[in-house]
Amino acid sequence: MAKTSDIRSPCFRLRFDLKKEDQGFSLIEMLVSISILTVIMAGMFSFLWGASKHWNTAQSSAGVTDNARLGLNRMTRELKQATNVTTAQTNQLSFRVNFGTGAETITYGFTPGYTGHPGSIWRGTSTASGQQVTLVNDVRSMQFSYYGNDYKCDTGIADGIVTWSELQACSASPASKIARVDISLTLATGSENGQIFVEQAWLRNRVTTS
């Protein structure tokens, strides 16, 4: 008759072997796995955050650019209908215009921002309902340049371009001789140098004076 220990011994060894195989991961293996997963997740988060930030910046820059183009289009469109310029400064311009509802004076100006911040371009009118409104935001700088077409005032270098300084030297009322206005503005679009726009407007309805 076989001994009981001889019959149970193989089962005992089988159960013992199964327990050894089902022990799972050790603490060190779990820590290593968690560390690797953390690094991977951090990399993915960094990539997604960078892509999102780049997309938001691009969208913001596109919005600023579109706003600037609309503002410049309005300025040049109204300037082309001007009869004469009444105030001619580097950062402010006033002119008379008649859109069929009576003559009015339109003024465009630039208000610089606080130190390190962009400024804005505004528009005002002389009508009873007129008020000063912001036309373009996020502007680093803006400049108006004035030119004439009275070539007897081309007293400097005879290059066929009548500059503002030549108009001032040629006439007691140089603003009345302005025939062209150039608008140059720099937007704060996030790039180092910003984005520069230049538009040119000839005064089609200008009233000529001597």
HELIX and SHEET records of a PDB file:
HELIX    1   1 THR A    4  GLU A   21  1                                  18    
HELIX    2   2 LEU A   27  LYS A   80  1                                  54    
HELIX    3   3 TYR A  151  CYS A  153  5                                   3    
HELIX    4   4 TRP A  164  CYS A  170  1                                   7    
HELIX    5   5 PRO A  174  LYS A  177  5                                   4    
SHEET    1   A 6 ALA A  82  ALA A  88  0                                        
SHEET    2   A 6 GLN A  92  ASN A  98 -1                                        
SHEET    3   A 6 ALA A 103  THR A 111 -1                                        
SHEET    4   A 6 GLY A 119  THR A 125 -1                                        
SHEET    5   A 6 VAL A 133  GLY A 148 -1                                        
SHEET    6   A 6 VAL A 162  THR A 163 -1                                        
SHEET    1   B 7 ALA A  82  ALA A  88  0                                        
SHEET    2   B 7 GLN A  92  ASN A  98 -1                                        
SHEET    3   B 7 ALA A 103  THR A 111 -1                                        
SHEET    4   B 7 GLY A 119  THR A 125 -1                                        
SHEET    5   B 7 VAL A 133  GLY A 148 -1                                        
SHEET    6   B 7 ILE A 178  LEU A 187 -1                                        
SHEET    7   B 7 GLN A 195  TRP A 202 -1                                        
END                                                                             
